[in-house]
């Protein structure tokens, strides 16, 4: 892994790939998981007033601890830790993906308690976010494109995607037409289709943001 760091202001001018880094050290993955777990507990907590007050004080303390190190996206390790799932990106729905011998993407996904909508189901927006990540990864990995953006994303919701349960996911390229990459994927619970999606990603021209 390279550890080149941006020097000075980032020049911009195009869709720039993340520069791999080891900044954040060996505990960065633990830090990401701790923040995700905190979000889960914050979503689920029914605690006494004094416990919430103490928790707020502790979160404020962490906020003040990190505030002096607020960095732009080109310098922050988030999204650039290639050794971690989802590159250490807190925003992404956790996915564990690999390429199959027949040229597809397969893996697993789990919605956290933080992603709860109502009645045990993951929020529909979280399901769409999962597909944007899955199909974007599929387009990037299987087409060899360096940079592309989502042009459209269509999701069909078939069943409830409950939180805190492991699901299976798969993605594939349906066709490539010049700069257009058409992809589709599924969210599965065993043999049952929970949701499916098809999307168009467009390869960017040099200099396009």
N, CA and C of each residue as an Amber inpcrd file, in Angstrom:
protein
   627
   0.8490000  -1.1920000   0.0000000   0.0000000   0.0000000   0.0000000
   0.8840000   1.2410000   0.0000000   0.5600000   2.2010000  -0.8600000
   1.2800000   3.4590000  -0.8350000   0.6720000   4.3480000   0.2310000
   1.4560000   5.2890000   0.6870000   0.9870000   6.1920000   1.7410000
   1.2320000   7.6330000   1.3370000   1.1930000   7.9160000   0.0370000
   1.3860000   9.2810000  -0.4180000   0.2970000  10.1790000   0.1520000
   0.6790000  11.3370000   0.6200000  -0.2680000  12.2770000   1.2000000
  -0.3570000  13.5140000   0.3210000  -1.5570000  14.0940000   0.1740000
  -1.6750000  15.3300000  -0.5860000  -0.8420000  16.4230000   0.0600000
  -0.1970000  17.2230000  -0.7500000   0.6020000  18.3290000  -0.2200000
  -0.0890000  19.6350000  -0.5720000  -0.4240000  20.4100000   0.4460000
  -1.0920000  21.6650000   0.2210000  -2.5310000  21.4650000  -0.2300000
  -3.0890000  22.5010000  -0.8450000  -4.4700000  22.4470000  -1.3060000
  -4.5880000  21.4800000  -2.4800000  -5.6860000  20.7270000  -2.5010000
  -5.8970000  19.8000000  -3.6060000  -6.2460000  20.5780000  -4.8590000
  -5.6680000  20.2010000  -6.0100000  -5.8860000  20.9960000  -7.2220000
  -7.2980000  20.8930000  -7.7780000  -8.0330000  19.8170000  -7.4400000
  -9.3690000  19.6510000  -8.0130000  -9.2880000  19.3940000  -9.5020000
 -10.3420000  19.7970000 -10.2320000 -10.3110000  19.6570000 -11.6900000
 -10.5190000  18.2430000 -12.1500000 -11.5620000  17.6240000 -11.7010000
 -11.8620000  16.2730000 -12.1610000 -12.2250000  15.3640000 -11.0130000
 -12.6570000  14.1670000 -11.3750000 -13.0210000  13.1560000 -10.3770000
 -11.7290000  12.4660000  -9.9620000 -11.2030000  12.8840000  -8.8270000
  -9.8940000  12.4010000  -8.4120000 -10.0270000  11.1810000  -7.5170000
  -9.3600000  10.0900000  -7.8500000  -9.4410000   8.9030000  -7.0050000
  -8.7680000   9.1450000  -5.6640000  -9.2170000   8.4490000  -4.6110000
  -8.5890000   8.6300000  -3.3010000  -7.1540000   8.1100000  -3.3010000
  -6.2950000   8.8330000  -2.6270000  -4.9040000   8.4030000  -2.4780000
  -4.8260000   7.4940000  -1.2550000  -4.4110000   6.2430000  -1.4220000
  -4.3490000   5.3300000  -0.2660000  -3.4770000   5.8900000   0.8470000
  -3.8520000   5.5890000   2.0710000  -3.1090000   6.0930000   3.2190000
  -3.1570000   5.0780000   4.3510000  -2.2250000   5.2220000   5.2750000
  -2.2610000   4.4580000   6.5280000  -2.5030000   5.3860000   7.7120000
  -2.8160000   6.6590000   7.4260000  -3.0560000   7.6070000   8.5170000
  -4.2600000   7.1540000   9.3360000  -4.2190000   7.4490000  10.6050000
  -5.2020000   6.9200000  11.5420000  -4.6600000   5.7280000  12.2930000
  -3.6190000   5.1160000  11.7200000  -2.9230000   4.0460000  12.4120000
  -3.7050000   2.7530000  12.5380000  -3.1810000   1.8230000  13.3180000
  -3.7960000   0.4970000  13.4340000  -5.1580000   0.5010000  14.1230000
  -5.5040000   1.5850000  14.8050000  -6.7860000   1.6420000  15.5110000
  -7.8810000   2.3230000  14.7030000  -7.6020000   2.7230000  13.4620000
  -8.6200000   3.4520000  12.7070000  -9.8440000   2.5850000  12.4220000
  -9.6320000   1.3080000  12.1150000 -10.7680000   0.4120000  11.9080000
 -11.6020000   0.2700000  13.1700000 -10.9420000   0.1840000  14.3170000
 -11.6530000   0.1080000  15.5960000 -12.4180000   1.3920000  15.8660000
 -11.8250000   2.5270000  15.4890000 -12.4820000   3.8240000  15.6350000
 -13.7650000   3.8700000  14.7960000 -13.6890000   3.4380000  13.5390000
 -14.8620000   3.4390000  12.6640000 -15.9620000   2.5530000  13.2500000
 -15.5980000   1.3610000  13.6930000 -16.5840000   0.4450000  14.2610000
 -17.1850000   1.0210000  15.5470000 -16.3740000   1.6920000  16.3510000
 -16.8750000   2.2910000  17.5860000 -17.8860000   3.3930000  17.2880000
 -17.6200000   4.2050000  16.2650000 -18.5640000   5.2660000  15.9000000
 -19.8650000   4.6640000  15.3860000 -19.7620000   3.6110000  14.5740000
 -20.9760000   2.9460000  14.0870000 -21.7880000   2.3560000  15.2490000
 -21.0950000   1.7430000  16.1950000 -21.7930000   1.1600000  17.3410000
 -22.4260000   2.2480000  18.1960000 -21.7400000   3.3770000  18.3380000
 -22.3210000   4.5090000  19.0600000 -23.6070000   4.9710000  18.3820000
 -23.5990000   5.0400000  17.0580000 -24.8130000   5.4270000  16.3300000
 -25.9490000   4.4300000  16.6020000 -25.5980000   3.1270000  16.6360000
 -26.6110000   2.1190000  16.9410000 -27.2190000   2.3460000  18.3240000
 -26.3590000   2.5690000  19.3160000 -26.8380000   2.7570000  20.6860000
 -27.6200000   4.0600000  20.8150000 -27.1780000   5.1060000  20.1060000
 -27.9010000   6.3730000  20.1480000 -29.2980000   6.2170000  19.5580000
 -29.4120000   5.4000000  18.5110000 -30.7160000   5.1420000  17.8860000
 -31.6090000   4.3110000  18.7840000 -31.0280000   3.4440000  19.6000000
 -31.8140000   2.4720000  20.3500000 -32.0400000   2.8480000  21.8110000
 -31.2550000   3.7780000  22.3330000 -31.2340000   3.9980000  23.7830000
 -32.5530000   4.5460000  24.3290000 -33.0190000   3.9280000  25.4070000
 -34.1150000   4.4480000  26.2340000 -33.5700000   4.5180000  27.6520000
 -32.7130000   5.5000000  27.8720000 -31.9490000   5.5840000  29.1140000
 -32.5050000   6.6960000  30.0080000 -32.2160000   6.6130000  31.3050000
 -32.6220000   7.6900000  32.2200000 -32.0060000   9.0290000  31.8130000
 -32.6580000  10.1010000  32.2090000 -32.2080000  11.4420000  31.8290000
 -30.7480000  11.6710000  32.1810000 -30.3530000  11.2060000  33.3900000
 -28.9800000  11.4660000  33.8170000 -27.9560000  10.7000000  32.9770000
 -28.3520000   9.5310000  32.4550000 -27.4540000   8.7750000  31.5790000
 -27.3000000   9.4870000  30.2420000 -28.4120000  10.0030000  29.6980000
 -28.3500000  10.7520000  28.4470000 -27.4930000  12.0040000  28.6260000
 -27.6380000  12.6710000  29.7650000 -26.8380000  13.8670000  30.0260000
 -25.3460000  13.5310000  30.0740000 -25.0070000  12.4250000  30.7640000
 -23.6020000  12.0140000  30.8310000 -23.0750000  11.6170000  29.4650000
 -23.9120000  10.9050000  28.6890000 -23.4980000  10.5050000  27.3410000
 -23.2690000  11.7290000  26.4590000 -24.1390000  12.7200000  26.5770000
 -23.9660000  13.9510000  25.7940000 -22.6610000  14.6440000  26.1490000
 -22.3260000  14.6520000  27.4420000 -21.0570000  15.2480000  27.8680000
 -19.8710000  14.5030000  27.2590000 -19.9470000  13.1660000  27.2430000
 -18.8500000  12.3670000  26.6910000 -18.7230000  12.5650000  25.1830000
 -19.8630000  12.6350000  24.4850000 -19.8160000  12.8810000  23.0360000
 -19.2420000  14.2680000  22.7620000 -19.6460000  15.2580000  23.5740000
 -19.0690000  16.5990000  23.4310000 -17.5560000  16.5640000  23.6220000
 -17.1020000  15.7560000  24.5780000 -15.6560000  15.6540000  24.8330000
 -14.9330000  15.0840000  23.6140000 -15.5040000  14.0380000  23.0160000
 -14.9030000  13.4540000  21.8100000 -14.9130000  14.4630000  20.6660000
 -16.0220000  15.2080000  20.5330000 -16.1140000  16.2120000  19.4790000
 -15.0220000  17.2580000  19.6300000 -14.8180000  17.7320000  20.8380000
 -13.7750000  18.7370000  21.0810000 -12.3810000  18.1410000  20.8610000
 -12.2180000  16.8490000  21.1630000 -10.9300000  16.1830000  20.9460000
 -10.5690000  16.1440000  19.4610000 -11.5670000  15.8620000  18.6190000
 -11.3150000  15.6970000  17.1880000 -11.3520000  17.0100000  16.4120000
 -12.0370000  18.0220000  16.9370000 -12.2780000  19.2620000  16.1910000
 -11.0170000  19.9110000  15.6220000  -9.8870000  19.9510000  16.3390000
  -8.6960000  20.6140000  15.7820000  -8.1230000  19.9070000  14.5560000
  -8.5750000  18.6890000  14.2850000  -8.0040000  17.9030000  13.2010000
  -8.9620000  17.7640000  12.0160000  -9.9500000  18.6610000  11.9320000
 -10.9250000  18.6520000  10.8360000 -10.1800000  18.8730000   9.5220000
 -10.2850000  17.9020000   8.6180000  -9.5340000  17.9590000   7.3620000
 -10.4810000  17.8190000   6.1830000 -10.0290000  18.2460000   5.0120000
 -10.8610000  18.0700000   3.8240000 -10.7980000  16.6130000   3.3660000
 -11.5970000  16.2710000   2.3520000 -11.7170000  14.8720000   1.9440000
 -10.4290000  14.2960000   1.3820000  -9.5220000  15.1470000   0.9260000
  -8.2800000  14.6530000   0.3210000  -7.2520000  14.2850000   1.3790000
  -7.4340000  14.7780000   2.6100000  -6.4710000  14.5190000   3.6800000
  -6.9970000  13.5490000   4.7260000  -8.3210000  13.5080000   4.9170000
  -8.8890000  12.6150000   5.9290000  -8.6870000  11.1530000   5.5430000
  -8.3750000  10.2820000   6.5110000  -8.2510000   8.8530000   6.1940000
  -9.5690000   8.2040000   5.7480000 -10.7090000   8.7810000   6.1660000
 -12.0000000   8.1910000   5.8060000 -12.1570000   8.1360000   4.2920000
 -12.4090000   6.9180000   3.7860000 -12.5260000   6.7320000   2.3460000
 -11.2060000   6.4680000   1.6500000 -10.0890000   6.5030000   2.4080000
  -8.7730000   6.2850000   1.7970000  -8.0030000   5.1330000   2.4400000
  -8.6300000   4.4690000   3.4160000  -7.9820000   3.3320000   4.0610000
  -8.3480000   2.0610000   3.2980000  -7.5600000   1.7670000   2.2740000
  -7.8640000   0.6560000   1.3810000  -7.7700000  -0.6990000   2.0830000
  -7.1600000  -0.7270000   3.2740000  -7.0280000  -1.9720000   4.0250000
  -8.2770000  -2.2960000   4.8390000  -9.2560000  -1.3850000   4.8550000
 -10.4410000  -1.5580000   5.6870000 -11.6900000  -1.7320000   4.8250000
 -12.7230000  -2.4020000   5.3510000 -13.9780000  -2.5100000   4.6060000
 -14.5370000  -1.1310000   4.2730000 -15.0780000  -0.9910000   3.0590000
 -15.6260000   0.2890000   2.6070000 -14.5960000   1.4160000   2.6890000
 -13.3120000   1.0660000   2.6270000 -12.2070000   2.0340000   2.6960000
 -12.2720000   2.8960000   3.9620000 -12.8890000   2.3500000   5.0310000
 -12.9870000   3.1050000   6.2670000 -13.9780000   4.2530000   6.1880000
 -14.9310000   4.1690000   5.2450000 -15.9210000   5.2280000   5.0490000
 -17.1050000   5.0080000   5.9900000 -17.3380000   5.9480000   6.8960000
 -18.4210000   5.8220000   7.8630000 -19.7980000   5.8820000   7.2140000
 -19.9290000   6.6110000   6.1090000 -21.2330000   6.8070000   5.4920000
 -21.7740000   5.5390000   4.8550000 -20.8940000   4.7180000   4.2960000
 -21.3250000   3.5690000   3.5010000 -22.0220000   2.5090000   4.3540000
 -23.0330000   1.8310000   3.7640000 -23.6240000   0.6570000   4.3890000
 -22.5640000  -0.4430000   4.3750000 -22.2800000  -1.0860000   5.5070000
 -21.2110000  -2.0980000   5.5310000 -21.4660000  -3.2370000   4.5430000
 -20.5040000  -3.4620000   3.6610000 -20.5600000  -4.5160000   2.6520000
 -19.2530000  -5.2970000   2.6800000 -19.3390000  -6.5920000   2.3990000
 -18.1570000  -7.4360000   2.2290000 -18.2860000  -8.0910000   0.8660000
 -17.5060000  -7.6300000  -0.1200000 -17.7160000  -8.0010000  -1.5140000
 -16.4910000  -8.6830000  -2.1050000 -16.7300000  -9.5420000  -3.0950000
 -15.6510000 -10.1630000  -3.8520000 -16.1360000 -10.4410000  -5.2730000
 -15.1900000 -10.6250000  -6.1680000 -15.4960000 -10.9500000  -7.5660000
 -15.5230000 -12.4550000  -7.7350000 -16.5550000 -12.9550000  -8.4000000
 -16.6980000 -14.3940000  -8.6140000 -15.9150000 -14.8180000  -9.8600000
 -15.6060000 -16.1080000  -9.9980000 -14.8750000 -16.5760000 -11.1790000
 -15.5980000 -16.2900000 -12.4980000 -16.9330000 -16.1970000 -12.4550000
 -17.6790000 -15.9460000 -13.7040000 -17.9410000 -14.4550000 -13.9270000
 -17.2290000 -13.5830000 -13.2140000 -17.2850000 -12.1630000 -13.5060000
 -18.4710000 -11.4210000 -12.9360000 -18.9010000 -11.7780000 -11.7330000
 -19.9450000 -11.0440000 -11.0330000 -19.3900000 -10.5730000  -9.6860000
 -20.1770000  -9.7900000  -8.9970000 -19.8380000  -9.3660000  -7.6340000
 -20.8050000 -10.0520000  -6.6780000 -20.2770000 -10.6430000  -5.6350000
 -21.1080000 -11.2530000  -4.5950000 -20.5750000 -10.8420000  -3.2350000
 -21.4200000 -11.0050000  -2.2240000 -20.9720000 -10.7040000  -0.8720000
 -22.1140000 -10.6620000   0.1050000 -21.8740000 -10.0030000   1.2150000
 -22.8640000  -9.9040000   2.2850000 -23.0310000  -8.4460000   2.6990000
 -24.1790000  -8.1810000   3.3270000 -24.4770000  -6.8400000   3.8090000
 -25.3150000  -6.9530000   5.0750000 -25.2110000  -5.9380000   5.9180000
 -26.0460000  -5.8990000   7.1130000 -26.4180000  -4.4550000   7.4230000
 -27.7050000  -4.2160000   7.6060000 -28.1640000  -2.9110000   8.0620000
 -28.0580000  -2.8680000   9.5820000 -27.4670000  -1.8090000  10.0890000
 -27.3020000  -1.6490000  11.5190000 -28.5970000  -1.1180000  12.1310000
 -28.6640000  -1.1170000  13.4730000 -29.8260000  -0.5410000  14.1410000
 -29.9870000   0.9380000  13.7530000 -28.8810000   1.5980000  13.4890000
 -28.8860000   2.9970000  13.0730000 -29.7240000   3.2110000  11.8090000
 -29.8420000   2.1740000  10.9430000 -30.5490000   2.2990000   9.6730000
 -32.0340000   1.9940000   9.7780000 -32.5250000   1.8040000  11.0030000
 -33.9330000   1.4580000  11.2120000 -34.8620000   2.5390000  10.6890000
 -35.9000000   2.0830000   9.9490000 -36.9810000   2.9710000   9.5670000
 -38.1130000   2.8460000  10.5680000 -38.8820000   1.7480000  10.4430000
 -39.9620000   1.4750000  11.3900000 -40.3170000  -0.0040000  11.3110000
 -40.8290000  -0.5360000  12.4160000 -41.2970000  -1.9320000  12.4750000
 -40.2120000  -2.9370000  12.0810000 -38.9880000  -2.6640000  12.5230000
 -37.8900000  -3.5960000  12.2930000 -37.2450000  -3.5160000  10.9300000
 -37.7740000  -2.6570000  10.0480000 -37.2770000  -2.5930000   8.6720000
 -36.2300000  -1.5070000   8.5030000 -35.2330000  -1.7950000   7.6930000
 -34.2740000  -0.7620000   7.3130000 -34.9950000   0.3220000   6.5220000
 -34.6090000   1.5480000   6.7260000 -35.1850000   2.6710000   5.9890000
 -34.9810000   2.4580000   4.4890000 -36.0120000   2.7940000   3.7110000
 -35.9110000   2.6020000   2.2610000 -34.7460000   3.3460000   1.6480000
 -34.4200000   4.5210000   2.2020000 -33.2720000   5.2610000   1.6970000
 -31.9640000   4.5470000   1.9560000 -31.8970000   3.8030000   3.0650000
 -30.6950000   3.0250000   3.3550000 -30.5390000   1.8790000   2.3660000
 -31.6650000   1.2700000   1.9690000 -31.6110000   0.2040000   0.9640000
 -31.1090000   0.7680000  -0.3640000 -31.6150000   1.9410000  -0.7520000
 -31.1450000   2.5740000  -1.9810000 -29.6610000   2.9240000  -1.8860000
 -29.2320000   3.3840000  -0.7130000 -27.8150000   3.7070000  -0.5300000
 -26.9590000   2.4550000  -0.6730000 -27.4410000   1.3410000  -0.1280000
 -26.7090000   0.0870000  -0.2800000 -26.5040000  -0.2350000  -1.7600000
 -27.5780000  -0.1020000  -2.5560000 -27.4620000  -0.4210000  -3.9770000
 -26.5360000   0.5450000  -4.7060000 -26.5430000   1.8120000  -4.3260000
 -25.6370000   2.7570000  -4.9740000 -24.1910000   2.3530000  -4.7230000
 -23.9000000   1.9080000  -3.4880000 -22.5520000   1.4410000  -3.1910000
 -22.2220000   0.1430000  -3.8900000 -23.1440000  -0.8160000  -3.8410000
 -22.9230000  -2.1220000  -4.4740000 -22.7520000  -1.9900000  -5.9770000
 -23.6550000  -1.2730000  -6.6330000 -23.6140000  -1.1920000  -8.0930000
 -22.4970000  -0.2690000  -8.5700000 -22.1650000   0.7470000  -7.7740000
 -21.0070000   1.5650000  -8.1160000 -19.7240000   0.7510000  -8.0650000
 -19.6040000  -0.0780000  -7.0330000 -18.4490000  -0.9720000  -6.9200000
 -18.4280000  -1.9620000  -8.0880000 -19.6030000  -2.4730000  -8.4440000
 -19.6970000  -3.4160000  -9.5610000 -19.2390000  -2.7670000 -10.8570000
 -19.7460000  -1.5610000 -11.1350000 -19.3710000  -0.8590000 -12.3660000
 -17.8740000  -0.5790000 -12.4050000 -17.3360000  -0.1060000 -11.2980000
 -15.9170000   0.2410000 -11.2250000 -15.0390000  -1.0000000 -11.3750000
 -15.3650000  -2.0450000 -10.6220000 -14.5020000  -3.2240000 -10.5610000
 -14.5470000  -4.0370000 -11.8440000 -15.7360000  -4.2380000 -12.3970000
 -15.8740000  -5.1360000 -13.5420000 -15.6130000  -4.4520000 -14.8750000
 -15.7510000  -3.1310000 -14.9370000 -15.5210000  -2.4360000 -16.2110000
 -14.1070000  -1.9040000 -16.3380000 -13.4200000  -1.7510000 -15.2030000
 -12.0890000  -1.1680000 -15.2340000 -12.0920000   0.3430000 -15.3640000
 -13.2680000   0.9580000 -15.2870000 -13.3590000   2.4110000 -15.3780000
 -12.7230000   3.0440000 -14.1420000 -11.9880000   4.1300000 -14.3510000
 -11.3650000   4.8090000 -13.2090000 -12.3450000   5.6940000 -12.4670000
 -13.3020000   6.2630000 -13.1870000 -14.2130000   7.2130000 -12.5500000
 -15.5460000   7.2230000 -13.2700000 -16.6180000   7.1330000 -12.4950000
 -17.9570000   7.2150000 -13.0570000 -18.8970000   7.7880000 -11.9990000
 -20.0250000   8.2870000 -12.4610000 -21.0330000   8.8360000 -11.5680000
 -22.3630000   8.1290000 -11.8240000 -23.2090000   8.0960000 -10.7920000
 -24.5400000   7.5200000 -10.9270000 -25.4060000   8.4420000 -11.7720000
 -25.9730000   7.9030000 -12.8670000 -26.8940000   8.6740000 -13.7070000
 -28.3360000   8.4220000 -13.2880000 -28.6680000   7.1570000 -13.0280000
 -29.9460000   6.8530000 -12.3990000 -29.8180000   5.5680000 -11.6110000
 -30.7200000   5.4160000 -10.6330000 -30.7400000   4.2310000  -9.7830000
 -32.2030000   3.9070000  -9.5060000 -32.6590000   2.7410000  -9.9520000
 -34.0410000   2.3080000  -9.7520000 -34.0440000   1.1320000  -8.7850000
 -34.8990000   1.2010000  -7.7550000 -34.9740000   0.1440000  -6.7480000
 -36.4010000  -0.3900000  -6.6770000 -36.5350000  -1.7090000  -6.7380000
 -37.8050000  -2.3880000  -6.4920000 -37.7200000  -3.0640000  -5.1310000
 -38.6170000  -2.6800000  -4.2230000 -38.6510000  -3.2290000  -2.8780000
 -39.6360000  -4.4010000  -2.8540000 -39.1280000  -5.6040000  -2.5940000
 -39.9600000  -6.8090000  -2.6430000 -40.3890000  -7.2840000  -1.2510000
 -39.4950000  -7.2000000  -0.2890000 -39.7630000  -7.6620000   1.0690000
 -39.1320000  -6.6920000   2.0620000 -39.4370000  -6.8700000   3.3270000
 -38.8240000  -6.0540000   4.3690000 -37.3630000  -6.4680000   4.5550000
 -36.4810000  -5.4920000   4.5480000 -35.0660000  -5.7310000   4.8600000
 -34.8640000  -5.3930000   6.3250000 -34.8950000  -6.3940000   7.1810000
 -34.8170000  -6.1360000   8.6150000 -33.3960000  -5.7240000   8.9980000
 -33.3080000  -4.9440000  10.0570000 -31.9950000  -4.5190000  10.5360000
 -31.3530000  -5.6380000  11.3610000 -30.0550000  -5.5490000  11.4920000
 -29.2510000  -6.4510000  12.3180000 -29.3630000  -7.9120000  11.8690000
 -29.4510000  -8.1010000  10.5650000 -29.4830000  -9.4380000   9.9840000
 -28.5960000  -9.4460000   8.7510000 -27.8580000 -10.5200000   8.5570000
 -26.9720000 -10.6030000   7.3940000 -27.7470000 -11.0400000   6.1550000
 -27.5530000 -10.2920000   5.0710000 -28.1500000 -10.6010000   3.7760000
 -27.0480000 -10.9010000   2.7690000 -27.4510000 -11.4980000   1.6470000
 -26.5410000 -11.7230000   0.5400000 -26.8270000 -10.6780000  -0.5420000
 -25.7850000 -10.2590000  -1.2390000 -25.9280000  -9.3050000  -2.3350000
 -25.1800000  -9.8260000  -3.5460000 -25.6440000  -9.4220000  -4.7180000
 -24.8890000  -9.7090000  -5.9380000 -25.0950000  -8.5870000  -6.9350000
 -24.1200000  -8.4080000  -7.8100000 -24.1800000  -7.3710000  -8.8330000
 -23.5140000  -7.8520000 -10.1030000 -23.9370000  -7.2910000 -11.2200000
 -23.3680000  -7.6850000 -12.5100000 -23.4960000  -6.5260000 -13.4930000
 -22.6670000  -6.5450000 -14.5070000 -22.8000000  -5.5990000 -15.6110000
 -23.7350000  -6.2080000 -16.6520000 -24.7600000  -5.4550000 -17.0240000
 -25.6900000  -5.9150000 -18.0520000 -25.1990000  -5.5550000 -19.4430000
 -24.6530000  -4.3660000 -19.6010000 -24.1060000  -3.9540000 -20.8970000
 -23.2760000  -2.6960000 -20.7160000 -22.4070000  -2.4690000 -21.6670000
 -21.6100000  -1.2400000 -21.7130000 -21.7760000  -0.6350000 -23.0950000
 -22.1990000   0.6140000 -23.1390000 -22.3960000   1.3240000 -24.4010000
 -21.6070000   2.6190000 -24.3490000 -20.4520000   2.6210000 -24.9810000
 -19.5770000   3.7830000 -24.9570000 -19.2520000   4.1350000 -23.5010000
 -19.7140000   5.2940000 -23.0060000 -19.4130000   5.7040000 -21.6220000
 -20.4550000   5.2110000 -20.6400000 -21.4910000   4.5290000 -21.1030000
 -22.5830000   4.1070000 -20.2370000 -22.3650000   2.6740000 -19.7480000
 -22.4500000   2.4990000 -18.4270000 -22.3150000   1.1760000 -17.8170000
 -23.6470000   0.8390000 -17.1540000 -24.3610000  -0.1340000 -17.7060000
 -25.6360000  -0.5560000 -17.1530000 -25.4000000  -1.7530000 -16.2240000
 -25.8520000  -1.6270000 -14.9800000 -25.5990000  -2.6560000 -13.9770000
 -26.8980000  -2.9960000 -13.2550000 -26.9280000  -4.1700000 -12.6480000
 -28.0830000  -4.5710000 -11.8530000 -27.6170000  -5.4180000 -10.6870000
 -28.4480000  -5.5070000  -9.6580000 -28.0660000  -6.2750000  -8.4840000
 -29.2680000  -6.6430000  -7.6470000 -29.0130000  -7.4980000  -6.6700000
 -30.0780000  -7.9850000  -5.7990000 -29.6140000  -7.9920000  -4.3480000
 -30.5880000  -7.8260000  -3.4730000 -30.4140000  -8.0300000  -2.0430000
 -31.2390000  -9.2580000  -1.6900000 -30.5780000 -10.2960000  -1.1490000
 -31.2190000 -11.5980000  -0.9750000 -31.2330000 -12.0270000   0.4940000
 -32.2990000 -12.7260000   0.8590000 -32.3800000 -13.4250000   2.1330000
 -32.5270000 -14.9060000   1.8010000 -31.3940000 -15.5900000   1.6610000
 -31.4350000 -16.9630000   1.1600000 -31.8950000 -16.9700000  -0.2830000
 -32.9890000 -17.6710000  -0.5630000 -33.5250000 -17.7320000  -1.9230000
 -34.5330000 -16.6200000  -2.2090000 -34.8670000 -15.8120000  -1.2050000
 -35.8780000 -14.7650000  -1.3620000 -35.2310000 -13.4450000  -1.7800000
 -35.8050000 -12.8240000  -2.7980000 -35.3500000 -11.4990000  -3.2250000
 -35.9900000 -10.4490000  -2.3210000 -35.1650000  -9.7290000  -1.5860000
 -35.6510000  -8.6720000  -0.6980000 -35.8310000  -7.3710000  -1.4840000
 -34.8860000  -7.0530000  -2.3420000 -34.9580000  -5.8790000  -3.2090000
 -34.0270000  -6.1060000  -4.3840000 -34.3260000  -5.4490000  -5.4770000
 -33.4490000  -5.5190000  -6.6430000 -33.3610000  -4.1470000  -7.2780000
 -32.3020000  -3.9430000  -8.0240000 -32.0420000  -2.6080000  -8.5480000
 -31.3480000  -2.7030000  -9.8910000 -31.6030000  -1.7110000 -10.7280000
 -30.7880000  -1.5330000 -11.9190000 -30.4040000  -0.0620000 -12.0210000
 -29.2500000   0.1780000 -12.5790000 -28.7030000   1.5280000 -12.5540000
 -27.8600000   1.7850000 -13.7870000 -27.6340000   3.0590000 -14.0400000
 -26.7360000   3.4950000 -15.1000000 -25.6470000   4.3530000 -14.4710000
 -24.4140000   3.9650000 -14.7200000 -23.2660000   4.7730000 -14.3360000
 -22.5930000   5.2630000 -15.6120000 -22.1730000   6.5180000 -15.6130000
 -21.5650000   7.1180000 -16.7910000 -20.1000000   7.4070000 -16.4990000
 -19.2230000   6.8800000 -17.3690000 -17.8020000   7.1490000 -17.2310000
 -17.5470000   8.6360000 -17.4600000 -16.7280000   9.2150000 -16.6110000
 -16.4460000  10.6420000 -16.7010000 -15.3300000  10.9230000 -17.7060000
 -15.4600000  12.0390000 -18.3720000 -14.3970000  12.5090000 -19.2470000
 -13.3150000  13.1740000 -18.3990000 -12.1020000  13.2570000 -18.9020000
 -11.0460000  13.9310000 -18.1380000 -11.4680000  15.3440000 -17.7480000
 -11.2910000  15.6740000 -16.4670000 -11.6300000  16.9900000 -15.9810000
 -13.0310000  17.1330000 -15.4500000 -13.9010000  16.1650000 -15.7120000
 -15.2620000  16.2480000 -15.1830000 -15.2390000  15.9750000 -13.6760000
 -16.0230000  16.7150000 -12.8870000 -16.0270000  16.5210000 -11.4340000
 -16.8660000  15.3170000 -11.0290000
